[in-house]
């Protein structure tokens, strides 16, 4: 699949998520290696108006979305892939006044689960705010046969 098609698909996927539109998220970069989303700094993501610090839930939302949409970069066809598990290790708080970025890649794709990893950062990806690993269940066409239990195990 071409990088331009991957970019188109990731932008379309993001445009369907209402909460991402409200927060102003946008695709920064997408190709077969992974996805980078931008979450603009705004009053909507601040936890404390006096300090201007970003709420941890905004970072979680950014990274769950980035990991989830990164599945588009690894799959030939679009599939529904809900989050099974997401682990985030916070390294330090995000700096007030600066946009946030999330990068994620799919490092393993199985017939039923996709494994992702990534980082949240601001100015430099080498200085991450958080590390993330996530797993996503594949529910695309032909992946899960709802009649499989009735048929019995495959030979």
N, C-alpha and C positions, 0 to 999 in steps of 0.2 A: 504494500500500500504506500502511496506517495506521501511525502511530508505535507503537501498542500491539502490532501484529503484528510489526513489526521488532524491538521489545524482546523479545517472546516467542521469536522465531526465534534471536536472538543468545544469549539465555540458554540455550536448548536446545542450540545448537551448542557453547557453552562447557562445558555439563554432560557432553558426550560425550568431552571431551579429558581423559584420566586425569591427565596431568601437571599440567594447570591446576587440577584438583580438589585434588591433593596440595599444590600451592602456595597454595591458597585464593583463586585469582583469582575475581573477580565482575564482572558488568556494572554499571557505574556509570550509564551513559546510552547510549541508542541511538535514533537516528531517521534520517530520510532524508539528513541532513547528515553523519552519521558515528557513530562508536562510541568510547566511553571505557570502558576496563577498569581495574580496580584490582588491584594485586599487593600484598598486605599485607606489611609489613616483618616478617621472621621469621628465625630461625636458619637456615632452609633456603636462604636466598638470600645469606648472608654469605660473602664470600671470605676474610676475615681476622678471626678471632674477637676479636683484641685491638683492632682499629680499628672493627670493625662495618661496614666498607664493603660495599656490595652488589656481588656478582660481576657482571661484564659479561655473562655468559651468561644471567643472570636477566633483565636488561634486553633482551637479544636475544630471549629467549623471549616476554617480554611484548609486544614490538613485532611480532614475526612473527605471534603469535596475534591481536593487535589488528588488524593490517592484513588478515590472512586472514579474520577474522570480519567485518570491515567490508564485505566483498563482499556479505554478506547485506543490508546497508542499501541497496545499489544495484541489486540484481537482483530481478525480479518473482518468480522461482521459485528454490528452493534448488538450488545446483549444487556439485559438488566442484570446488574451485579450489586446487590445490597451488601452493606457492611456486616461482616460476621464478627470481627474483632478489630479494635484500634487501640494501640498503645502509644502514648506520647510521653517522652521524657523531656521535661522543661529544663533548659540549661541556664537561662537568665531571662529577666523580663524584657519585653519589647520596649524600645525607646519611644517616648511620646513624640508625636509630630512626624513620624516616618512611616511610609507605606510598608506593608508586610508582603512577603513573597513565600509561596509554598512550591517546592519541587518534589515530585514523586516519580518513581519508576516501578514497573512491574519486573520483578526479578525471577518469578516462576509462575508458569501458567499450567494448571492441570485441568483435566476434564470437568472438575467440579468446583475448584477454588483457584483464585488468583492471589498471589502474594505480592505486596507492595512495600516500599520503604521510601523515606524521604526526609526532608528538613524544612523547617520554617526559618526564615531569615529576614533581615532588613537590607542593609547595604552590601553585605558580603556573605556569600554562601558558605565561606570557610569559617564564619563566626555565627553558627546557628543559634537560634532562640530555642529550638526544640528539634528532637529527632523523633521520627514516627515509623512504626511498622503497622501494616494493616492487612487483613485478609477479607476477601470479597467472594461471595457465593455466585457461581455462574448459573444463570437461569435462562440463558438464550435458547433459541430454537434448536432442537435436536440434542441439547446437552442433557436435559432431564426429561425422561419419558414418564409421564404420570401413570401409565399403565404397566410400568416395569414390575411393580409388586405383584400384580395379578398374573403376569406371565411367568414369574419365577426367575431364578438367577440365570444370567447369560452363560452360554456354553464356553 
